[in-house]
């Protein structure tokens, strides 16, 4: 069993932890991937992964294939986000069709939110992710000319939105990943601005941290977020090809990974997920695989 070791964020001298499990390779068959883009884990420790074939594959935590399904249409683009709702349903950000798809855990399409391209309230551009708060409200991120977070009721009715395309606090450049904590605070990986922003459920900014670079505490295209059991936040940096761990206030606690093809190395990772046993599943996107590590 490999124990996940976070060390100082110096990729030239970093001791790399070898993962205890790796699965996947390039392809279209069961258990293979075409640039896997997003990952989520349900309460039964099943792992859901969406890739550039517009399919959702489901695995055990040991990497054993269970089932899969494909989104209804994918001619103009593929989904880039996936999460588990408070009722156990699977929420898919159907990016290039300006909507969210809501599936049962068995892959039955239950309903949709959105679908209309536009900049008016209730319309979307390129949807990147979706999460729910404890009351069942949906928070949906998008990018394009108008980078917003939009909030919907549990019934799918538009409630409010905030953000906008820009660099100022509260604005976004491709908000790629959303994460809701136990306090109903919404964490946003503001990828194009190389930072993390945290909001309350009304869109009020609580805190913002991060700056561009490859040094400790710096970020380059943060693309995935999840918490460990201690409340620290793990950030998947796509352009730095590493995972960095932070305190909730943004203090760097170390890094794992470096660019490459070998075990313990990653290439443009898009996402990560942590299960209840603190196993970290890293979506090693351009290596078409998953690497699992354990605290």
Phi, psi and omega in degrees: 000126179274133176262127185291123183248116173264125181237176179305144188281062177237094189297339181287333184239009188287134171282123187262128174281128177279132181296152179275347179207137175224135173217158180101152171202173185294129178159184184241359180279182180299129179080002175257164186225151167244093181047073179300137192246330184209152185218145176213154182233131182268182184291344177264012180066021171279141186254123181251126183229129176251135182236186186281007169265009180061035178237151174254119174254143182242134183228160166286171178291350175265006177086012179277130182293136178247305184195177176202162170209166184239144179294157191301324182210146184210021185298324185257002179161169188238158179295150179234003181215150177207144176207171177253126180284172183292341178261007179089356176289159183259123183255122183242126175278102181275079199309306189273006173241014166058044186201170172246135176255132181247118183246153165288163177301341179271359177094011176279126179287116185267315179191176182228154171236127179088203182124348180258127177280131177164179183250003179279157176306132182092351173257162184229159161255232186274108184284131184251326183199167179208138174220168176239151171270183185292343178267357179093001176293146180261140174238123190233126180261153180211159173225169183142226175280339183227096184273100185242161157255125178247139181250132180235151176289167176302335179275357178091020178266137179296134179246308182195174175207161177206168179116234186117159184279116180167186185254347184291156174306133183092347174260170186222153163233099185056078171290106194268325186224141177242148179212127179257127180266182185290343177268009186059039171259135184263118178263134184234124170278099182275080197301309184291341177260003177053051182204169176244133176237145182234133184230158167275180186286355176259000179092009177282131182286126179265311178202160176215138177206160181117147175214162185287139175149184181238014178269169178305132180086347177267162184225153172221104180057064175299126192236349181206147183222146166196159180263150168266181185290344179268359181088001173286158183246131176262133183240126176270116181260112184295311186281333175275352181049059179200167172248130179241139179254135181232155164289165179300340179263004172099014176275127182290133177251002178130177185226161171223141175097162174201164182297136177160182183249348183283169176297139185084356174246155182224160181227107181050059179292139183261334190200168174207165176209146179241129179268183187292342177266011181064027167282132180256122179254113183259125179273097185275081199300308186276358167260001174056048185204172174241136174243130180249132177230160185232135177296000000 
